[in-house]
Amino acid sequence: MGIAGTPVQVRNPNAAQVETTNGPFMTSSLPVAGFAIIEAANLAEAIDMVSRTPCAVAHGVVEVWPLKQA
């Protein structure tokens, strides 16, 4: 169980350059594709992992919501 921290938006259009923006993506004309829970040593590792996903590379956005241990 954890408490959600501040989210980070991750984009990597055409796998050319990872872009991050602090805060949630509140509205979108794009569909929500689901969610996953991943284990990473820190936020930087989680961002690196999701920056290579098809959604992040195909001009979409992936939100990383870090969990704080309760």
C-alpha positions as CSV (number, residue, x, y, z in Angstrom):
1,M,0.0,0.0,0.0
2,G,1.3,3.5,-0.8
3,I,0.4,7.1,-1.1
4,A,0.7,8.6,-4.6
5,G,3.3,11.3,-5.0
6,T,3.4,14.1,-7.7
7,P,3.1,12.6,-11.2
8,V,5.5,13.2,-14.0
9,Q,4.4,13.1,-17.7
10,V,6.9,11.3,-19.9
11,R,7.2,11.7,-23.7
12,N,9.8,10.4,-26.1
13,P,8.6,11.2,-29.6
14,N,10.1,8.9,-32.2
15,A,12.6,7.8,-29.5
16,A,14.5,11.0,-30.2
17,Q,14.5,12.8,-26.8
18,V,12.9,12.1,-23.5
19,E,10.7,15.0,-22.3
20,T,9.3,15.3,-18.8
21,T,6.7,17.6,-17.4
22,N,5.8,17.8,-13.7
23,G,2.1,17.3,-12.9
24,P,-0.8,15.3,-14.2
25,F,-2.2,15.4,-17.7
26,M,-5.7,16.5,-16.6
27,T,-7.4,16.4,-20.0
28,S,-6.8,14.5,-23.2
29,S,-8.4,13.9,-26.6
30,L,-6.5,10.6,-26.6
31,P,-7.8,7.4,-25.0
32,V,-6.5,6.2,-21.7
33,A,-4.7,3.0,-22.4
34,G,-4.7,1.6,-18.8
35,F,-2.2,1.4,-16.1
36,A,0.7,-0.8,-14.8
37,I,2.6,-1.0,-11.6
38,I,6.4,-1.2,-12.1
39,E,9.2,-1.6,-9.6
40,A,12.1,0.9,-10.0
41,A,14.9,2.0,-7.7
42,N,13.9,5.6,-8.0
43,L,11.9,8.1,-10.2
44,A,14.7,8.5,-12.7
45,E,14.8,4.7,-13.4
46,A,11.0,4.6,-13.7
47,I,11.1,7.5,-16.2
48,D,13.8,5.7,-18.2
49,M,11.8,2.5,-18.3
50,V,8.5,4.2,-19.5
51,S,10.3,6.4,-22.0
52,R,10.8,3.4,-24.2
53,T,7.2,2.2,-24.2
54,P,5.3,2.4,-27.5
55,C,2.9,5.0,-26.1
56,A,5.7,7.4,-25.1
57,V,7.5,6.9,-28.4
58,A,4.4,7.2,-30.6
59,H,3.7,10.9,-29.6
60,G,1.6,9.9,-26.6
61,V,2.2,10.5,-22.9
62,V,2.8,8.2,-20.0
63,E,2.3,9.4,-16.5
64,V,4.6,8.1,-13.7
65,W,2.9,8.3,-10.3
66,P,5.5,7.5,-7.6
67,L,4.3,5.7,-4.6
68,K,5.5,6.7,-1.1
69,Q,5.7,4.0,1.4
70,A,3.2,4.4,4.2
